[in-house]
Amino acid sequence: MAETATIAKMAEEVSKGIFSIFGWERRPHRDQNWACVVKGHKKKTHPSDAVFSYESPLEHGRVYLTTDLKSYAAATINKDKLEEALKSLSISAECANQSEEWQQLYADPESNHRVYGMLFIYNHDSDYDKNFPMLLALVKQNLVKVKANYRLFVFGPPEITYLYNVANDILRKRGAHELPSAKHCKFYHPDLVRARVTSNTLKAATAEMLLSPWQVLEYEPTELTNNQRGYVVYYREPAAAVDELKFLIDYLFRYQLVADSVRIEIRAPFADSKASAYFATAKEQYAKEYFNFPEFEKRLEQITFSSIPTVLSQFSTTQLGMD
């Protein structure tokens, strides 16, 4: 029983370490059961292993994520467990929006906010090598009924491994004085067709951003950066095709991130061995196809691409048990 509890704690430690780097706060209460207030759920209580929150730049208020933390060995991650967890989480998130007890435990009563659900599946033996997105797609939609305006976010082993590496790289770059401190950085959110960014001062990455193909970290001009503004773009994909990288370059120009004296680094934890060559070709082709004049090519030179060494989160069950 003690070993099982220690394994479960691994997911808590990993989630805490990852999401703090992306500007999320973890609410102080954890591992709480609270009374169900929806009769149709046929439950006495719902669990919240942890609750994370952040100010959303795309919504008018704060987002709270009532979170189910799972720590599984690779062999035990299957469709049935995923269906069961999502079914439980969907009704838990619905209930949390209506429960006074949940609001008192976790939410700021003065804030305008919305509660969503998050499933966090950590593979503690690091042996999971199957197609998790395909597994998630196999979950029958009628078993996971999410009402309008409610959302469920699923962070499986691939997403967690990727975000762990991004968080580690951000910390490493700050430690090496290659990136300013968190107070001088924010995650960039472009205006969307249906939603405009409500504030330029909010710094956190949203759950949607963390599940997207790339995340853009913007930093202010500081003495450390030679008084230059810049962006670090973390890229989830392998960058194994020229057209794929041209699409990313086009995003940077479309949202006017490329400007004079602005440095842009693209960093990819899982880059193909030939990714740097593909990127050089992508820049050449992009310049020829769209503009092909010296000023534009000079701006393209400000964009660099590099792979980053990957790391794995490894925990000692003995050490966690002593904490």
C-alpha positions in Angstrom: 0.0 0.0 0.0 2.8 2.4 0.9 4.5 1.7 -2.5 1.3 2.3 -4.3 0.9 5.7 -2.6 4.4 6.6 -3.5 3.9 5.8 -7.1 0.8 7.9 -7.1 2.8 10.8 -5.7 5.1 10.7 -8.8 2.3 12.2 -10.9 1.8 14.9 -8.4 5.5 15.9 -8.3 5.8 15.9 -12.1 2.7 18.0 -12.6 3.7 20.5 -10.0 7.2 20.9 -11.6 5.9 21.2 -15.1 2.9 23.6 -14.8 4.6 26.1 -12.4 7.1 26.9 -15.3 4.1 27.7 -17.6 2.6 30.2 -15.1 0.1 28.0 -13.4 -0.7 28.1 -9.7 -1.5 25.0 -7.7 -4.2 25.5 -5.1 -3.2 24.5 -1.6 -5.9 21.9 -0.9 -5.2 18.5 -2.6 -6.5 14.9 -2.5 -9.9 16.2 -1.4 -13.3 14.6 -1.8 -16.2 16.9 -1.9 -20.0 16.3 -1.9 -21.8 15.8 -5.3 -24.6 18.2 -5.8 -26.0 16.8 -9.1 -28.5 14.0 -8.4 -28.1 12.6 -11.9 -24.5 11.7 -11.2 -25.6 9.2 -8.6 -22.4 9.9 -6.5 -21.9 10.9 -2.9 -18.6 12.6 -3.6 -16.2 13.6 -6.3 -12.4 13.7 -6.0 -9.9 16.5 -6.8 -6.4 15.2 -6.6 -5.1 18.7 -7.4 -6.5 22.0 -8.7 -4.4 24.2 -11.0 -5.4 27.7 -12.1 -4.2 30.6 -14.3 -5.5 33.9 -15.6 -6.7 33.2 -19.1 -5.7 35.8 -21.8 -8.5 34.6 -24.0 -11.3 34.5 -21.4 -12.7 37.1 -19.1 -11.5 35.5 -15.8 -9.6 32.7 -14.2 -9.5 29.1 -15.3 -9.5 26.4 -12.7 -8.6 22.8 -13.6 -9.9 20.1 -11.3 -7.3 17.4 -11.9 -7.2 13.6 -11.8 -3.6 12.6 -11.4 -2.7 9.1 -12.6 0.6 7.3 -12.4 0.6 4.1 -14.4 3.2 1.6 -15.6 3.3 1.4 -19.4 1.6 -2.0 -19.5 -1.5 -0.7 -17.6 -2.3 2.2 -19.8 -5.3 1.0 -21.8 -8.6 2.0 -23.3 -10.8 0.8 -20.4 -8.8 2.8 -17.8 -8.9 5.9 -20.0 -12.7 5.6 -20.5 -13.3 5.1 -16.8 -11.1 8.1 -15.9 -12.7 10.4 -18.4 -16.2 9.4 -17.5 -15.5 10.2 -13.8 -13.7 13.5 -14.7 -16.5 14.7 -17.0 -19.1 14.6 -14.2 -16.7 15.9 -11.6 -15.9 19.0 -13.7 -19.6 19.6 -14.3 -20.3 19.3 -10.6 -17.4 21.5 -9.5 -19.0 24.5 -11.4 -22.1 24.1 -9.3 -20.7 23.0 -5.9 -20.4 25.6 -3.2 -18.1 23.3 -1.3 -15.7 23.1 -4.2 -15.8 26.8 -4.7 -15.0 27.4 -1.1 -12.1 25.0 -1.2 -10.4 26.1 -4.4 -11.8 29.2 -6.1 -11.5 33.0 -5.5 -15.1 34.0 -4.7 -14.4 37.5 -6.1 -13.3 36.3 -9.5 -15.1 35.5 -12.6 -14.0 32.0 -13.4 -14.7 28.7 -15.1 -13.9 25.2 -13.9 -12.7 22.6 -16.4 -11.3 19.0 -16.0 -7.8 17.8 -16.6 -6.6 14.2 -16.8 -2.9 13.8 -16.2 -1.5 10.3 -17.0 2.1 9.9 -16.0 4.0 6.8 -17.1 6.3 6.2 -14.1 8.4 3.4 -15.7 9.0 5.5 -18.9 8.4 2.4 -21.1 5.2 3.6 -22.9 5.9 3.5 -26.6 2.4 3.1 -28.1 0.3 5.6 -30.0 -1.5 7.5 -27.2 -3.5 9.8 -29.5 -4.9 6.8 -31.3 -5.8 5.2 -27.9 -7.6 8.4 -26.9 -9.5 8.5 -30.2 -10.8 5.0 -29.5 -12.6 6.2 -26.4 -16.2 6.1 -27.3 -17.7 9.6 -27.3 -21.0 8.4 -25.8 -19.1 7.3 -22.6 -17.6 10.8 -22.1 -20.5 13.2 -22.2 -19.2 16.8 -21.7 -21.9 19.5 -21.6 -21.7 22.7 -23.6 -19.1 25.2 -22.2 -17.3 22.5 -20.3 -13.9 21.2 -21.4 -11.7 18.2 -20.6 -8.0 18.3 -21.2 -6.0 15.1 -21.4 -2.2 15.1 -20.9 -0.9 11.7 -21.7 2.6 10.3 -21.6 3.7 12.0 -24.9 2.5 15.4 -23.8 4.0 15.0 -20.4 7.4 13.9 -21.7 7.4 16.9 -24.1 6.4 19.5 -21.6 8.8 18.1 -19.0 11.6 18.7 -21.5 10.4 22.2 -22.4 10.2 23.1 -18.7 13.6 21.7 -18.1 15.1 23.7 -21.0 13.5 26.9 -19.8 15.1 26.4 -16.3 18.4 25.5 -17.9 18.5 28.6 -20.1 17.6 30.8 -17.1 20.3 29.1 -15.1 22.8 29.7 -17.9 21.7 33.4 -18.2 20.4 32.8 -21.7 16.9 33.7 -20.8 15.5 36.4 -18.4 13.7 35.5 -15.2 10.0 34.7 -15.3 9.0 38.2 -14.4 10.4 39.4 -17.7 8.7 36.6 -19.8 5.2 35.7 -20.9 3.7 33.2 -23.2 2.5 34.7 -26.5 -1.2 34.3 -27.5 -2.2 35.6 -30.9 -5.7 37.0 -31.5 -8.0 34.4 -32.8 -11.0 34.7 -35.1 -13.5 34.2 -32.3 -11.5 35.5 -29.4 -9.2 38.5 -28.9 -6.6 38.5 -26.2 -8.1 40.4 -23.3 -4.8 41.6 -21.7 -1.2 41.9 -22.7 0.0 41.6 -19.1 -1.1 38.0 -18.5 1.8 35.6 -18.6 0.6 32.0 -18.4 0.2 29.5 -21.1 -3.3 28.1 -21.5 -4.0 24.3 -21.5 -5.0 24.7 -25.1 -1.5 26.1 -25.9 0.3 23.4 -24.0 -1.5 20.8 -26.1 -0.8 22.6 -29.4 2.2 21.8 -31.8 4.2 24.8 -30.5 4.4 27.2 -27.6 5.9 30.7 -27.9 7.7 32.3 -24.9 8.2 36.0 -25.3 10.8 37.9 -23.3 11.3 41.6 -22.7 14.4 43.6 -23.5 16.8 43.4 -20.6 20.5 43.9 -20.0 20.8 40.1 -20.2 19.4 40.1 -23.7 21.4 43.2 -24.8 18.1 45.2 -24.6 16.5 43.1 -27.3 13.1 41.6 -27.3 12.8 38.0 -28.4 10.9 34.7 -28.6 11.7 31.1 -27.9 9.5 28.8 -29.9 9.2 25.3 -28.5 8.2 22.8 -31.3 6.7 19.5 -30.5 7.0 17.8 -33.9 10.1 16.1 -35.4 10.7 18.8 -38.1 11.2 16.1 -40.6 9.9 18.0 -43.7 10.6 21.3 -45.4 6.9 22.1 -45.9 6.3 21.5 -42.2 8.9 24.1 -41.3 7.8 26.6 -43.9 4.4 26.5 -42.2 6.0 27.4 -38.9 8.0 30.2 -40.4 4.8 31.5 -42.0 3.1 31.6 -38.6 5.9 33.8 -37.3 5.5 36.3 -40.1 1.7 36.2 -40.2 1.5 37.2 -36.5 4.3 39.8 -37.0 6.7 38.2 -34.5 9.6 38.7 -37.0 10.8 42.3 -36.7 14.1 44.3 -36.7 16.3 43.4 -33.8 14.1 40.6 -32.6 15.7 37.2 -32.1 13.7 34.1 -32.6 14.9 30.6 -31.4 13.0 27.5 -32.5 13.9 24.6 -30.1 12.7 21.1 -30.7 13.2 18.2 -28.2 12.3 15.5 -30.6 13.9 16.9 -33.8 14.8 14.6 -36.7 18.6 14.2 -37.2 18.3 16.2 -40.4 16.0 18.9 -39.0 18.6 21.7 -39.2 19.2 21.0 -42.9 15.4 21.0 -43.6 15.1 24.3 -41.7 17.8 25.9 -43.8 16.0 24.8 -47.0 12.7 25.9 -45.7 14.1 29.5 -45.1 15.6 29.6 -48.6 12.3 28.4 -50.2 10.2 30.7 -48.1 12.3 33.7 -49.1 12.0 32.9 -52.8 8.3 32.1 -52.8 7.1 35.1 -50.9 9.4 38.0 -51.0 13.0 37.3 -52.1 14.5 40.7 -51.3 17.5 41.5 -49.0 15.6 43.0 -46.1 13.3 40.0 -45.8 16.2 37.6 -46.0 18.0 39.5 -43.2 15.0 39.0 -41.0 14.9 35.3 -41.8 18.5 35.1 -40.6 17.3 36.2 -37.2 15.4 32.9 -36.9 17.4 29.9 -35.7 16.6 26.3 -35.2 18.2 23.8 -32.8 17.3 20.5 -31.2 17.7 20.2 -27.4 18.8 17.2 -25.4 15.9 15.2 -23.9 15.7 14.2 -20.3 13.4 11.7 -18.4 11.8 12.3 -15.1 13.1 9.6 -12.7 12.0 9.3 -9.1 13.2 7.1 -6.3 10.2 5.5 -4.5 12.3 5.4 -1.3 13.0 9.1 -1.5 9.4 10.1 -2.3 8.3 7.9 0.6 10.5 9.8 3.0 9.3 13.3 1.9 
